[in-house]
Amino acid sequence: MQRLISSNQTAYVEGDLSWTATSMFGPPPPSTVKKIPKLLLKLDFSKAFDSLASVGALLRVQQKKDNWLQVAVVPGIEELTLMLPSSGQKIKYNFPCSLLSDGVRKSIRYLKLTFCIFRPTAALGHLASLTSLQLHYVRITGDELECLLTNSLALEQFVLSCCKKIICLRVPCVLQRFSYLRVEACLRLKLIECKAPNLSTLDFCGKAILSLGGPFQIKNLSMQRSNVVCYARAELPPSMPNLDTLTLCSYDEVVNTPMLPTKFPYLKHLVICLGPGTFSSSCDYFSLVSFLDASPSLETLILEIIEEPMEHESILGHSSHLRQMAEES
């Protein structure tokens, strides 16, 4: 049985794995961490405390990030989350790839990095057990990312957001288990090329070109971009005929949704979100009926229209003018 005790100066766990630590005394004893065969580690340097979730400890740290990681990231670790302060969105910390030793690469299943520089190369080796990867505000190039993905043969889920160096995202065909991809706010991204044969869920925000090796496998699609409603109606039926769930978020529609003979034969759930001023004066909301005509299996339709606040004038006009008329009479 373990109980968390924390204060402004110290934090520790009561039980078999007890220790006391402050920001002045460096990392906890190595023996403390090594006693945990399946460590689930969350280091949150963006807050006052760091969290070691598996042992319920909160440890106050301001510096010596490498020291903490060297002690904590050991063979047997299964989950690693590294959260760093944004520093005004200036990415400074260089995540040491040397931490991913052979033993760590064999055991780690979940990796989440934020606000850091990550430079994986082919020399890194295979991450044999990695099934989930998240990169947020990480400085990494497209080639480095492709190298990392190629070495993660067990990968099933990948989330990429706010990574400004990525121009082309390539997911190789060797990822046979890969099924979920989410990409958002990567402003320089021009192309998403996924050759993984079993990708079934794609959540995408942006204008990058989609090149999918097995588009017929896509069952769940979420897209957010300008003119996405018209794009989806015109382009998706022939390329993704097996869609089950479709979510479209648009902030700029310049033409009406076209009436076309193509169908979404298996589409059951449709969500359309339209932001303020989405439709131009030449467009008509009723053109969305094209989706109903194209979806014979539809069970759920959610249409969300967000309008800017409107000021309504009184039908009685200015009350002061009415009072003046009453007094004169």
Secondary structure by P-SEA (a helix, b strand, c coil): cbbbbbcccccccccccccccccccccccaaaaaaccccbbbbccccccccccccbbbbbbccaaaaaaaacccccccbbbbbbbccccccccccccccccaaaaacccbbbbccbbbbbcccccccccccbbbbccccccaaaaaaaaaacccccbbbbcccccccbbbbccccccccbbbbcccccccbbbbccccccbbbbccccbbbbcccccccbbbbbccaaaaaaacccccccccccbbbbbbccccccccccccccccccbbbbbbccccccccccccccaaaaaacccccbbbbbbbbcbbbbccccccaaaaaaaaaac
